[in-house]
Amino acid sequence: MTRPARIISWILATLLVLVAVLVVVIATFDWNRVKPILNEKVSEALNRPFAINGNLDVKWQREPEEGGWRAWVPWPRFLADDLTLGNPDWLKEPQMVGLEHVEFRLSPLPLLLQQIVIPRIDLTKPTASLTRLADGRANWNFDFGPKDENAEPSKWVLDIGAIGFDQGNVSFDDQTLKSSVKVQIDPLGKPIPFSEIVGKASAEKAGGAQDYAFGLKFEGRYKGQPLSGNGKIGGLLALQDATQPFPLQADVRIADTHVVLAGTLTDPRNLGALDLRLRLSGASLGNLYPLTGVTLPDSPAYSTDGHLLANLQDPKGATFRYEGFNGKIGDSDIHGDLAFVSSQPRPKLTGKLVSNQLLFKDLAPLIGADSNAEQKARGGASKQPTDKVLPVEEFRTERWRAMDADVTFSGKRIVHSEDLPFNDLSAHVLLEDGLLRLAPLRFGVAGGNLDARIRLDGRSVPLQGRAQLTARGFKLKQLFPTFAPMQTSFGELNGDADLTGRGNSVAALLGTSSGELRLLINDGAISGSLMEIAGLNVGNYVVDKLFGDEEVKINCAAADVGIKDGLATTRLFLFDTENAIIHVNGTANFASEKLDLKIAPESKGVRLFSLRSPLYVRGTFAKPSAGVQAVPLALRGAGMVALGVTVGPAAGLLALIAPSGGEPNQCTPLLQRMKAGQAPREVKAKP
């Protein structure tokens, strides 16, 4: 053997010996000796105490499932017991993460290409305690020290194939959200196909969402409300791929709100976008505010089912679209689309809502007009006094400044009762920095329209409000469809009202209101049975005293009422019937809810009433009482002693008269004569 050959042989032999020695050393090395250094370096890098408290070992073994020549290359398998990661020093609890055991294998050859390939990591009983304090500090945010802006990014690539664990427990305590939740995560054993949960069509639309791999159970409190539920999520490795939809499914109860969802989250590590089928139900829409920050009105029990799309990284703010939803609010149906944008300076809600059949009673919670039992069912704290009619439940004006809104609503048919259907309803709701406007709010009623413009300024304390209402063309025969004498009538009801007030409830607003009310009715009829239909017991008494059991024709009814600081005073209030002119004088106090009215008839011609004393209506709105005054009626015409006072109101009421199907309006001659200063008793009844 030549000298060069011997040198080469010695070199190769030496290398083989070194490799053999290295293999023996690695195979027999006690890796626990490096734990102190490893713990120190990791703790230093994370600025947190890290420790492998149990055994640390590395085993080399071949991986036959790799196939080919790679099956003969031994792979290192790392094993460690009792791993802990501590909390930052500003938290009392020492531990953030704990692992009973961790095991993973590392592919050696990719290391030559600066790739760390770990086909699988197995975790045994992982635990995590996530905490955020009221000042915003969170233990899941790590301080890696100052960054070197000139440093080049690492060329090493981490590739993890799968993560498995037997059971995980996570506790979440967030003082900023007033939330504390415990979550148990379990592998499902056998993955559940995504299409099995969301349906085949939705799965195809999702485009490659992986199967559900883990089950969740959680309980605790969210924003102070009790929370419980369960759900499913995909494999943890889908978190790495921003383009792959990550499957979500949950059935959650937060207080009286029930949330059921199924769908996907895109780019889950950065909370990219949501595509979910969402079902919501609860005792009141108003109860969603503390959970979502979306200001919605109080309502009866509701349920909705729709498609929720969200772009959580939109530059203008996270956007949410609840599209094509259907549902019920009380006994009314609801459909539509809503969008919510977390924009600045305030989030904004926009949308269009439609109800095909809206029950009038389902609107009562909007102004606190539902019963105490119904208020309690929807979580309301207000108690309506038994002796009060006007709703005292306060508007939640503090919520009005939390967001803006621009929402239209259309009720195609409103049902008050089977005998008294309203036609329709349309409303445009505008909310801007605490100023709530209904512009307009329009009801179709009995062949006519009630147009209203409501302005409630929640920016001031107390709330400042104004309501402008215009009623035109209410057909009397449609208002009272079961009252036979009215079915041949061409009469109409027209009216105007303009009120301003202050206060945080309907009762407070009316109790301080000032303004005026005008009302005009022509060509009607009245009887005790009509009062029974309307549910007016006091009215039934008055009609019975005036007319007995007869049905009496009303040529015209006119009212002009002035309101000052909650006290409504009649300026002109009379009924022109075929037998007499009926004068009503007095007050209605909205603050105390008390009535003090005097009703005095003036007989026409030879048709004399048997009643010789005026009637009164007194008491409260809740319990009015009526009777006959002890003093006799004044001489004929005495009701017009203050005739000059009625000239102005009569002129104003003439503006409410509009042609009605070509028929003459019988209020016209009455009001014209009053405007001219002539007593209304001179107006002759229609033959």
C-alpha positions in Angstrom: 0.0 0.0 0.0 1.4 3.3 -1.0 2.0 6.0 1.5 -0.9 8.3 0.2 -3.2 5.3 0.4 -2.2 4.5 4.0 -2.8 8.2 4.9 -6.3 8.1 3.4 -7.1 4.8 5.1 -6.0 6.2 8.5 -8.1 9.3 8.0 -11.2 7.3 7.1 -10.7 4.9 10.0 -10.3 7.8 12.3 -13.5 9.4 11.0 -15.4 6.2 11.4 -14.1 5.9 15.0 -15.1 9.4 15.7 -18.5 8.9 14.2 -18.9 5.7 16.2 -17.7 7.4 19.4 -20.1 10.3 18.7 -23.0 7.9 18.1 -22.2 6.1 21.4 -21.8 9.4 23.3 -25.1 10.8 21.9 -26.9 7.5 22.5 -25.6 7.2 26.1 -25.4 10.9 27.0 -27.4 12.0 30.0 -29.4 14.9 28.6 -30.4 16.0 32.1 -27.0 17.6 32.4 -27.9 20.2 29.9 -31.2 21.1 31.6 -29.8 23.9 33.7 -28.2 25.6 30.6 -31.3 25.0 28.5 -33.6 26.3 31.2 -31.5 29.4 31.6 -31.2 30.2 27.9 -35.0 29.8 27.3 -35.8 31.8 30.4 -33.5 34.5 29.2 -35.0 34.6 25.7 -38.6 34.7 27.0 -37.9 36.9 30.0 -40.0 34.4 31.9 -39.0 31.5 34.1 -38.9 28.3 32.1 -38.0 24.9 33.5 -37.9 21.2 32.5 -38.5 19.9 36.0 -38.5 16.1 35.1 -36.5 13.9 32.9 -35.0 15.0 29.6 -34.0 12.4 27.1 -33.2 11.9 23.4 -33.7 8.5 21.8 -32.5 7.6 18.3 -34.6 5.3 16.2 -35.4 4.6 12.6 -38.7 5.6 11.1 -39.9 2.8 8.8 -42.9 4.7 7.7 -40.7 7.2 5.9 -39.9 4.5 3.3 -36.8 4.2 1.0 -33.3 5.0 2.2 -34.7 7.5 4.7 -36.1 4.7 6.7 -32.5 3.6 7.5 -31.5 7.0 8.9 -32.0 7.2 12.7 -34.1 10.2 13.9 -33.8 11.8 17.3 -36.9 11.6 19.4 -37.0 14.2 22.2 -38.8 13.5 25.5 -39.3 15.8 28.5 -41.4 15.6 31.6 -43.0 18.3 33.8 -42.4 21.5 31.8 -43.5 24.8 33.2 -43.5 28.4 31.9 -43.9 31.1 34.5 -45.8 34.4 34.5 -44.3 37.8 34.3 -43.3 39.2 37.7 -46.4 41.5 37.9 -48.7 38.6 38.3 -49.1 36.8 41.7 -49.7 33.3 40.2 -46.3 31.8 39.3 -47.2 29.6 36.4 -48.7 30.3 33.0 -48.3 27.1 31.1 -47.7 23.5 32.3 -47.1 20.2 30.5 -47.0 16.8 32.2 -45.1 15.3 29.2 -44.0 16.4 25.7 -42.6 14.2 23.0 -41.6 15.0 19.4 -39.3 13.6 16.7 -37.0 15.7 14.5 -36.1 15.0 10.9 -32.3 15.3 10.7 -31.6 15.8 7.0 -33.6 19.0 6.5 -31.4 20.6 9.0 -28.8 20.8 6.3 -31.2 23.1 4.4 -31.9 25.2 7.5 -35.3 23.6 8.0 -36.6 22.4 11.3 -39.1 19.7 10.4 -41.1 18.1 13.2 -43.7 15.7 11.9 -45.5 15.4 15.2 -45.6 16.8 18.7 -47.5 15.0 21.4 -48.5 16.8 24.6 -49.8 15.2 27.8 -52.2 17.2 29.9 -51.3 20.7 28.8 -52.6 23.6 31.0 -52.6 27.3 30.4 -53.7 30.3 32.5 -54.3 33.4 30.4 -54.7 36.7 32.3 -55.2 40.3 31.4 -55.3 43.0 34.1 -57.6 46.1 34.1 -54.6 48.2 32.9 -54.3 46.1 29.7 -51.2 44.1 30.6 -51.6 40.5 29.4 -49.4 37.5 30.2 -49.7 36.2 26.6 -47.7 39.1 25.4 -44.0 38.3 25.6 -41.1 40.8 26.1 -38.2 39.6 23.9 -36.1 42.6 24.7 -35.0 45.4 22.3 -35.0 44.5 18.6 -32.0 45.0 16.4 -33.3 46.8 13.4 -30.2 46.0 11.4 -30.4 42.3 12.1 -31.3 40.1 9.1 -34.3 37.9 9.5 -33.6 34.3 10.3 -33.3 31.9 7.4 -34.5 29.0 9.4 -38.0 27.6 8.7 -40.1 25.8 11.2 -42.5 23.1 9.8 -44.7 21.2 12.3 -46.8 18.4 10.9 -49.3 17.5 13.7 -50.0 18.2 17.3 -51.8 15.7 19.6 -52.8 15.7 23.2 -55.0 13.8 25.5 -56.7 16.7 27.3 -56.0 20.3 27.7 -57.3 22.9 30.1 -57.2 26.6 29.6 -58.4 29.3 32.0 -59.0 32.8 30.7 -59.3 35.8 33.1 -59.7 39.2 31.5 -60.5 42.1 33.8 -61.0 44.5 30.9 -63.9 42.3 29.7 -65.0 41.4 33.2 -64.7 37.8 32.0 -63.5 34.6 33.5 -63.8 31.3 31.6 -62.5 27.8 31.9 -62.1 25.8 28.7 -61.5 22.0 28.4 -60.2 20.8 25.1 -60.4 17.1 24.2 -59.5 15.3 21.0 -62.5 13.9 19.2 -60.8 10.6 18.6 -62.3 10.3 15.1 -62.4 13.6 13.2 -65.8 14.9 12.2 -66.1 16.0 8.6 -66.8 19.7 8.2 -69.7 19.0 5.8 -71.4 16.9 8.5 -71.8 20.0 10.7 -72.5 22.8 8.1 -74.0 20.8 5.3 -72.6 19.8 1.9 -73.4 23.1 0.1 -71.8 25.2 2.8 -68.7 22.9 2.9 -68.2 23.2 -0.9 -68.5 27.0 -0.6 -66.0 27.1 2.2 -63.4 25.6 -0.1 -61.2 23.1 1.7 -62.0 23.6 5.3 -60.4 20.8 7.3 -62.4 18.4 9.6 -63.2 19.1 13.2 -60.5 17.6 15.4 -61.1 18.9 18.9 -64.1 19.3 21.2 -64.5 22.2 23.6 -66.4 22.6 26.9 -66.5 26.0 28.6 -68.1 27.7 31.6 -67.6 30.9 33.5 -68.7 34.5 33.1 -68.5 36.8 30.1 -68.8 40.5 30.7 -70.3 39.7 34.1 -72.9 37.3 32.6 -72.9 33.5 33.3 -71.6 31.6 30.3 -71.7 27.9 29.4 -71.4 25.9 26.2 -69.6 23.5 24.0 -68.1 23.4 20.6 -65.6 22.0 18.1 -62.6 23.3 16.3 -60.2 22.1 13.6 -56.7 20.7 14.1 -54.2 23.2 15.7 -51.9 23.1 12.7 -54.5 24.8 10.5 -53.7 27.9 12.5 -50.5 28.2 10.5 -52.0 28.4 7.0 -53.6 31.8 6.6 -55.4 30.7 3.4 -56.9 27.5 4.8 -60.4 28.0 6.5 -60.3 27.0 10.1 -63.5 25.3 11.2 -65.5 26.5 14.2 -68.7 25.3 15.8 -70.2 26.4 19.1 -73.4 26.3 21.1 -73.2 28.9 23.8 -75.5 30.4 26.4 -74.7 33.8 28.0 -77.3 34.7 30.6 -80.6 34.5 28.6 -78.9 34.8 25.2 -78.4 31.6 23.1 -75.8 31.6 20.3 -75.3 28.7 17.9 -72.7 29.1 15.1 -70.9 26.9 12.6 -68.5 27.9 9.9 -64.9 29.0 9.4 -62.3 31.5 10.5 -59.7 32.5 7.9 -56.1 33.4 9.0 -56.9 32.4 12.6 -53.6 33.5 14.1 -54.4 37.1 13.0 -58.1 36.8 13.3 -58.7 37.5 9.6 -62.3 36.8 8.5 -65.4 34.9 9.7 -67.9 33.0 7.6 -70.5 31.6 9.9 -74.1 30.4 10.0 -75.4 32.2 13.1 -78.5 31.6 15.1 -79.3 34.1 17.9 -82.1 33.9 20.4 -82.9 35.5 23.8 -85.3 37.4 26.0 -84.7 40.8 24.5 -82.6 42.4 21.8 -81.6 45.0 24.3 -79.7 42.4 26.3 -77.2 42.0 23.5 -75.7 45.4 24.3 -73.4 44.4 27.2 -72.3 41.3 25.2 -71.6 43.0 21.8 -71.6 46.7 22.3 -74.4 47.0 19.7 -77.3 49.3 20.8 -80.6 47.6 20.0 -84.0 48.3 21.4 -85.8 46.3 24.1 -88.1 43.7 22.6 -90.0 40.6 23.4 -88.3 37.2 23.1 -86.6 36.9 19.7 -84.8 34.4 17.5 -82.9 34.9 14.2 -81.0 32.7 11.8 -78.7 34.1 9.2 -75.3 34.3 7.6 -72.5 36.2 9.4 -69.6 37.5 7.4 -66.8 39.5 9.1 -63.6 41.1 8.0 -61.7 41.6 11.2 -58.7 43.3 9.6 -60.5 45.9 7.5 -58.5 49.2 7.6 -61.7 51.2 8.4 -62.4 48.9 11.4 -63.7 45.4 11.8 -66.8 44.9 9.7 -69.7 42.4 10.4 -72.5 41.6 8.0 -75.5 39.6 9.1 -77.1 38.8 5.8 -80.4 37.3 4.7 -81.5 36.5 8.3 -85.0 35.4 9.2 -86.6 35.2 12.6 -89.2 36.3 15.0 -89.6 39.1 17.6 -92.4 38.2 19.9 -95.1 36.9 17.5 -93.9 39.1 14.6 -91.7 37.9 11.8 -88.5 39.7 10.9 -86.2 39.5 7.9 -83.3 41.6 6.5 -79.7 42.5 6.4 -77.6 44.4 9.0 -74.0 45.7 8.8 -71.8 46.8 11.7 -68.5 48.6 11.3 -66.2 49.3 14.3 -65.2 52.7 12.8 -64.1 55.9 14.5 -65.2 58.0 16.2 -68.1 55.6 16.8 -69.1 52.2 15.4 -72.1 52.3 13.0 -75.0 50.0 12.4 -76.8 50.1 9.0 -79.4 47.9 7.4 -82.9 47.2 6.1 -85.5 45.2 8.0 -88.9 43.9 6.9 -91.8 42.3 8.8 -94.6 40.8 6.8 -96.9 40.7 9.8 -96.1 42.8 12.8 -98.2 42.5 15.9 -98.8 45.9 17.5 -98.1 44.5 21.0 -94.6 43.6 20.0 -93.8 47.3 19.7 -94.7 48.0 23.3 -91.3 47.3 24.8 -89.8 50.0 22.6 -91.3 52.6 24.9 -91.6 50.5 28.1 -95.4 50.0 27.5 -95.4 46.2 28.2 -96.6 44.8 31.5 -94.4 44.3 34.5 -94.4 40.6 33.9 -93.3 41.1 30.3 -90.6 43.6 31.4 -89.3 41.1 34.0 -89.2 38.4 31.3 -86.9 40.5 29.1 -84.7 41.5 32.0 -86.1 45.0 32.7 -85.7 46.4 36.1 -88.4 49.1 35.9 -91.7 48.5 37.7 -94.8 50.2 36.2 -96.9 51.5 39.2 -100.4 50.1 39.2 -101.9 53.6 39.4 -99.9 54.9 36.3 -100.9 54.5 32.7 -98.0 56.3 31.0 -94.8 54.1 30.8 -92.2 55.1 33.4 -89.4 52.8 32.2 -86.5 54.9 31.3 -84.7 55.0 28.0 -81.1 53.8 28.1 -79.7 57.0 26.7 -76.2 56.1 27.9 -76.1 53.4 25.2 -77.1 55.9 22.4 -73.7 57.4 22.4 -71.9 54.1 22.0 -72.7 53.9 18.3 -74.4 55.5 15.3 -77.2 53.9 13.3 -79.0 54.3 9.9 -81.6 51.6 9.7 -84.9 51.4 7.7 -87.8 49.2 8.8 -90.9 48.2 6.9 -93.9 46.5 8.5 -96.1 45.3 5.6 -99.0 44.6 7.8 -99.7 45.6 11.4 -102.1 43.6 13.5 -103.7 45.3 16.5 -106.5 42.8 16.8 -108.5 40.7 14.4 -111.2 43.4 14.3 -108.8 46.4 14.0 -106.0 45.8 11.5 -103.5 48.6 10.9 -102.3 48.8 7.3 -98.5 49.1 7.4 -95.6 50.8 9.0 -92.4 52.3 7.8 -89.6 54.0 9.8 -86.2 55.4 9.2 -84.1 55.2 12.4 -81.1 57.6 12.6 -78.8 57.6 15.6 -75.8 60.0 15.8 -73.8 60.7 18.9 -76.8 60.2 21.2 -79.3 62.0 19.0 -82.1 59.6 18.0 -84.5 60.5 15.2 -87.4 58.7 13.6 -87.6 60.6 10.3 -90.1 59.7 9.3 -92.2 57.2 11.3 -95.3 56.4 9.2 -98.3 54.3 10.0 -101.0 53.3 7.5 -104.2 53.4 9.5 -107.8 52.8 8.4 -107.2 53.9 4.8 -105.3 57.0 6.0 -101.8 57.9 7.2 -100.2 58.8 10.5 -97.0 60.6 9.8 -94.6 61.3 12.7 -91.2 62.9 13.2 -89.7 62.0 16.5 -86.5 63.6 17.9 -85.0 62.5 21.1 -81.8 64.1 22.1 -79.9 61.8 24.6 -76.9 64.1 24.7 -78.7 66.4 27.2 -79.7 65.5 30.8 -82.5 65.0 31.0 -83.4 63.9 27.5 -85.0 66.6 25.3 -87.7 65.3 23.0 -90.1 66.6 20.3 -92.9 64.8 18.4 -94.7 66.1 15.4 -97.7 64.1 14.3 -100.1 64.4 11.4 -103.1 62.2 11.0 -105.0 62.4 7.7 -107.8 60.4 6.1 -108.6 57.9 8.8 -111.8 56.3 7.5 -114.3 55.9 10.4 -115.9 52.7 8.9 -112.4 51.1 8.8 -111.5 52.3 12.3 -114.6 50.6 13.7 -115.4 47.7 11.3 -117.7 45.9 13.8 -119.9 49.0 14.5 -122.7 48.7 11.9 -123.9 52.4 11.9 -120.4 53.5 10.8 -120.3 51.3 7.8 -122.4 53.7 5.7 -120.3 56.7 6.8 -118.0 58.7 4.6 -116.5 60.3 7.7 -112.9 60.8 8.4 -110.6 61.6 11.3 -107.8 64.2 10.8 -105.5 65.7 13.4 -102.2 67.4 14.2 -100.0 67.4 17.2 -96.7 69.1 18.1 -95.2 68.4 21.5 -91.9 69.1 23.2 -90.8 67.8 26.6 -87.9 66.6 28.7 -87.3 63.4 30.6 -86.0 59.9 30.2 -89.3 58.1 29.9 -92.6 58.5 28.0 -94.2 59.6 31.3 -91.6 62.2 32.0 -91.7 63.6 28.5 -95.4 64.0 28.5 -95.4 65.2 32.1 -93.3 68.2 31.1 -94.6 68.6 27.6 -95.8 71.8 25.9 -97.5 72.2 22.6 -100.9 71.7 21.0 -103.3 69.0 19.7 -106.0 69.4 17.1 -108.5 66.7 16.1 -111.5 66.7 13.7 -114.1 64.0 13.0 -117.0 64.4 10.6 -120.0 62.3 9.7 -119.8 59.6 12.4 -122.0 57.9 14.9 -121.8 57.1 18.6 -123.5 54.8 21.1 -122.8 52.8 24.2 -121.9 49.8 22.1 -119.2 51.8 20.3 -117.7 52.7 23.7 -117.7 49.0 24.6 -115.9 48.2 21.4 -113.3 50.8 22.2 -113.1 49.6 25.8 -114.1 53.0 27.3 -116.2 52.3 30.3 -116.4 56.0 31.3 -117.3 56.9 27.8 -120.0 54.3 27.9 -121.5 56.0 31.0 -121.3 59.5 29.5 -123.0 58.3 26.2 -125.7 56.5 28.1 -126.5 59.6 30.2 -126.6 61.8 27.1 -128.3 59.6 24.6 -129.6 56.5 26.4 -129.3 53.3 24.3 -129.8 55.2 21.0 -127.2 55.3 18.2 -126.7 59.0 17.6 -125.4 60.7 14.4 -122.3 62.9 14.9 -122.1 65.7 12.3 -118.8 66.9 13.6 -116.4 66.4 16.5 -113.7 69.1 17.0 -111.0 69.4 19.6 -108.2 72.0 20.0 -106.1 71.5 23.1 -103.3 73.6 24.4 -100.6 71.9 26.5 -98.2 73.7 28.9 -95.8 72.0 31.3 -97.8 68.8 31.1 -101.2 70.3 31.6 -103.6 69.9 28.7 -106.4 72.5 28.6 -109.3 72.5 26.2 -109.5 75.6 24.0 -112.3 74.1 21.9 -113.8 70.6 22.4 -117.3 69.9 21.1 -119.5 67.3 19.4 -122.2 68.4 17.0 -124.8 65.7 17.0 -128.3 65.5 15.4 -129.8 66.3 18.9 -127.4 68.7 20.5 -124.1 70.4 20.8 -121.9 68.8 23.4 -119.3 71.0 25.0 -116.3 69.5 26.9 -114.2 71.8 29.0 -111.4 71.1 31.5 -107.9 69.7 31.9 -105.8 66.6 31.7 -102.7 66.6 33.7 -100.0 64.3 32.2 -97.6 64.8 35.2 -100.2 63.6 37.8 -102.3 61.6 35.3 -105.5 63.3 36.6 -108.6 64.3 34.7 -110.9 67.2 35.4 -113.5 67.5 32.5 -116.9 69.0 32.4 -119.4 67.9 29.7 -122.4 70.2 29.0 -125.0 69.5 26.3 -127.0 72.1 24.5 -130.3 70.8 23.0 -131.2 71.7 19.4 -134.7 73.0 18.6 -137.5 71.0 20.2 -135.4 67.9 20.8 -134.9 68.4 24.5 -132.6 66.2 26.6 -133.9 64.9 29.8 -130.5 65.6 31.4 -130.6 68.9 33.2 -127.2 68.9 34.9 -123.7 68.8 33.4 -121.6 65.6 33.6 -118.0 65.4 34.9 -115.1 63.0 34.3 -112.5 63.1 37.0 -110.0 60.8 38.7 -106.9 59.4 37.2 -106.0 58.0 33.8 -105.9 54.5 35.3 -109.2 54.9 37.2 -111.4 57.7 35.7 -114.8 58.2 37.2 -117.8 60.0 35.8 -121.0 61.4 37.2 -123.7 64.1 37.2 -122.8 67.4 38.7 -125.2 68.7 41.4 -125.6 72.1 39.7 -128.2 72.5 36.9 -127.3 73.2 33.3 -127.0 76.9 32.5 -129.4 78.6 30.2 -129.3 77.7 26.6 -126.2 79.2 24.9 -124.3 79.6 28.1 -121.7 77.3 26.8 -120.6 80.0 24.4 -120.1 82.7 26.9 -116.4 82.7 26.0 -117.2 82.5 22.3 -114.4 84.9 21.4 -111.9 82.4 22.8 -113.1 79.8 20.2 -112.6 82.0 17.1 -108.9 81.2 16.8 -109.2 77.4 17.5 -112.0 77.2 15.0 -109.8 78.8 12.3 -107.0 76.4 13.0 -109.3 73.4 12.8 -110.6 74.4 9.4 -107.1 73.6 8.1 -107.7 70.0 8.9 -110.7 69.7 6.6 -110.0 67.9 3.4 -112.4 66.6 0.7 -113.6 63.1 1.4 -114.7 61.2 -1.7 -116.7 64.1 -3.0 -118.9 64.2 0.1 -119.3 67.6 1.9 -117.5 67.8 5.2 -120.1 68.6 7.9 -117.5 70.3 10.1 -117.1 73.1 7.6 -120.3 75.1 8.3 -119.9 74.5 12.1 -116.3 75.8 12.2 -117.0 78.7 9.7 -119.8 80.0 11.9 -117.7 79.7 15.0 -114.8 81.5 13.2 -117.3 84.3 12.4 -118.3 84.5 16.1 -121.7 82.8 15.8 -122.8 80.2 18.3 -122.5 76.6 17.1 -126.0 75.8 18.3 -127.3 77.6 15.3 -125.9 75.0 13.0 -128.7 72.8 11.9 -128.4 69.1 11.8 -128.0 67.4 8.5 -131.5 66.3 7.4 
